[in-house]
Amino acid sequence: MEVHHHPDLHHKKKNFKEYFLEFLMIFLAVTLGFFAETIRETITESNTSNEYARSIIEDLKKDTVNLSIDINELKFVDDRLDTFINMVHTKNIHELPGGTWYYYGRFGTRTTTFQTEDATMAQLKSSGALRYFGNYAIDTALARYDQSTKELAIYINLDLIYQSNIVDLRNKIFDAWYFLPVMDLKISKQAIDSFMQQNIPLLTTARNMMIEYASYCQLKSFNNKNLIVLEMNLFKNAKSLLKELKIKYQPPNDVNESRTTRKSKT
């Protein structure tokens, strides 16, 4: 008969050192895993913040250029609105050629079309990636820039509320077809002077309608002056944010350009 030997189920007890070594190995494995994940997240966030920063820098460059153009246009339009308002209140309609009334009267309905390049900023907000910058100066500059864009957008929308009214009134006084030769703000002074001397007929010479239109132009002039202040503030905040971003995330080509500039000066 075959004899079966039962296995020895009594394990040798581990001493304290063996338990400690097992604990230490598990602890080190968990700790290293934690550090590895933290480093991975840090690298990912750093790469993401670099991408966002460079995208914002490009947006800000476009915004500052477009803001500068729009501010100059608003000033140009506002000067002519003030001239028109003064003409209405100091001149008889028949004292000036119709072309003069048409030229200055056309600015009453001109509105700004400025809009910030906000796609990157919107993505930053929706993704919660603003925290990736981790820089107080950048965070503060971003907040100021964002606030100034909101203030400008609100005011532009307010300016559009009465736009249909002023267009309707303008079309009762002026035949818009005659505006075509002077629609471009870059038209030469010679072309403007020639246009202003033309005897272009007004649709009405009723003084009360001209005064009503001038009143709308005065409101437009007031709003333009406020828009200029808001756009100048936005321009200043855009430049400030651009400066802070370039300090931390200056693109390689900008670094090379600055080095070249320094060499040329020396």
C-alpha angles and dihedrals in degrees: 000000000000115000117218118210115214114228118249103256094183108102121205109255116246118236125231094265093058092050090047092050092050091049091047092051093049091046092050092047092052093044094049090047090052092049092046091052091046091051091048092051091046092052091046092049091046092052091045093049090050091053093047092045094053091046091050090047090056091046091050092050089055092044095052092049093047092044091053090052093046094048090053091048092049090052091048092050094043093055090054093046090055090049091051093049090050091048093053092052099041105032136063110236092240093051092076132050116259090244090063091053091047094049097051095033094058093069093068092083099039112118133185117257096192117141128170123240093250105157094101093044091051090050091049091054097044094047096044089234094136088093090063092077093062091186122123095207092050093044091051093047091048092052092050093047092048092049093050091050090053092049092050093047091051092050093047089053091049089052090057094056095086096030095105091052094053092045091051091050093046090053090056091056104032134040100230091210089075091057093070098089092055102037093104112081090210095062113132122262089239091057091047093050090049092049093048092057094056119108097234113171121240118221089231137007094199105140094208091059092048090051091049090051090047089053090056088047089053090054089047090050091051091050092047091055090052091046090053090053092048093047092048089052090049090049091052092048091046091053091047092051091045090053094050093047092049091052091059102024105028108165116237093246090055089051090052091047092051091048091050090049092051091049092049091052092052 
